Amino acid sequence: HCMPLFKFNCIFFILLAVVTLLAHFHIERFQSTGAELLTTSWSTRTSGKSQIDISKDFIRISSNDPKMVTSAFQYLQQVPYGQLAMFSAEIKSHNVIKGAHPWNTARIAITQKIDGIHDQYLPLAIQSVIGTNEWKTYQEHFYIPPDAKIVRFSVELHHATGSLEIRNWRLYPVIQLTLYSWSRDIILYAWGGFFMILIGSCFYTQQKKILLRFLLISFFAAIVIGVSLPGDIKTFIFENIDIQIDNANPLFSPISALPWDLSKVGHFVFFLGFGLVLRLTASNTSTWKVLTIIIMMACGTELVQIYVDGRTPLVSDVLIDTMGGTLGVFFARIAYPFNLKYWNHI
């Protein structure tokens, strides 16, 4: 039988998806352990081409000078060293044009000062926005190291132009609840088991060539690794890829200037490869079963990101993954009469 566990996988997926969503909406993750860390006392940094408006619960900064950093900031007086902290706020931007580097954006940053280096700070948490965006609520938790000397909170246009508005901000110490930790671990182990059974069942097919199996596992591993990367590591990797593209050759500069998100391109490319190899491997399996597996992978990997720090499950990513996988299946179908003879000789 081809893919004998197909029905089991479908039932397992539906149950896991339901449990994951119920846990996400009904199990609280954090509990506040202290008072608000931000005060009403702000310092500002402006130039002749920038402006900052501050009221009790609203800040607006704007700038037309891409060579300057325009910011409203304050140093935290009551720092919960060695603890978790939660930041949340509503953020709106208008016509924010980023500067020469990926980090030259409108952003909210919580940073710690580096010992012995004048005015140099390492990020603890950053929310960046570009372009024009209506009011949206952002929330992020982060760890404050016990050896952090000075912690600064800033709202800034970092060598970028446009305007950034922030309101209803909160920054306070929290602890992670035990019930959440248990439910997260159980759900993640269950998803890991599901993915292993799913990819393992793909080997019960007519096409048993070692190269195809190796490629299938490789694309599967790449997708899983991409999903499990925390948000800050993912951002660091793609920022460095942007920099390498910029520095590699002047011919590549038009590529980096295109309004695409490299992470979305990665989603599409890896699922295209996964769909292509899966279709070639499962050549005796109906197309609808192959597409169902791709959809379960796309939805499952997004649901897992509920429990990966700094990552957010997005319907748009599910659509991109599904489109990439479907295109891969289409390519495999077109090339099948030609590649069948090729694979039989490998």
Stockholm file with secondary structure:
# STOCKHOLM 1.0

chainA/1-346         HCMPLFKFNCIFFILLAVVTLLAHFHIERFQSTGAELLTTSWSTRTSGKSQIDISKDFIRISSNDPKMVTSAFQYLQQVPYGQLAMFSAEIKSHNVIKGAHPWNTARIAITQKIDGIHDQYLPLAIQSVIGTNEWKTYQEHFYIPPDAKIVRFSVELHHATGSLEIRNWRLYPVIQLTLYSWSRDIILYAWGGFFMILIGSCFYTQQKKILLRFLLISFFAAIVIGVSLPGDIKTFIFENIDIQIDNANPLFSPISALPWDLSKVGHFVFFLGFGLVLRLTASNTSTWKVLTIIIMMACGTELVQIYVDGRTPLVSDVLIDTMGGTLGVFFARIAYPFNLKYWNHI
#=GR chainA/1-346 SS CCSTTHHHHHHHHHHHHHHHHHHHHHSCCEEECSCCCCCSCCEEECCTTEEEEECSSEEEEEESCTTSEEEEEEECSSCCTTEEEEEEEEEEEEEEECCSSTTCSEEEEEEEECTTSTTCEEEEEEEEECEEEEEEEEEEEEEECTTCCCEEEEEEEESCEEEEEEEEEEEEEEEECHHHHHHHHHHHHHHHHHHHHHHHHTTSSSCCCHHHHHHHHHHHHHHHHHHHSCHHHHHHHHHHHHHHHHHHCGGGHHHHHSSCCHHHHHHHHHHHHHHHHHHHHTTTSCHHHHHHHHHHHHHHHHHHGGGSTTCCCCHHHHHHHHHHHHHHHHHHHHHHHHHHHHHTTC
#=GC SS_cons         CCSTTHHHHHHHHHHHHHHHHHHHHHSCCEEECSCCCCCSCCEEECCTTEEEEECSSEEEEEESCTTSEEEEEEECSSCCTTEEEEEEEEEEEEEEECCSSTTCSEEEEEEEECTTSTTCEEEEEEEEECEEEEEEEEEEEEEECTTCCCEEEEEEEESCEEEEEEEEEEEEEEEECHHHHHHHHHHHHHHHHHHHHHHHHTTSSSCCCHHHHHHHHHHHHHHHHHHHSCHHHHHHHHHHHHHHHHHHCGGGHHHHHSSCCHHHHHHHHHHHHHHHHHHHHTTTSCHHHHHHHHHHHHHHHHHHGGGSTTCCCCHHHHHHHHHHHHHHHHHHHHHHHHHHHHHTTC
//
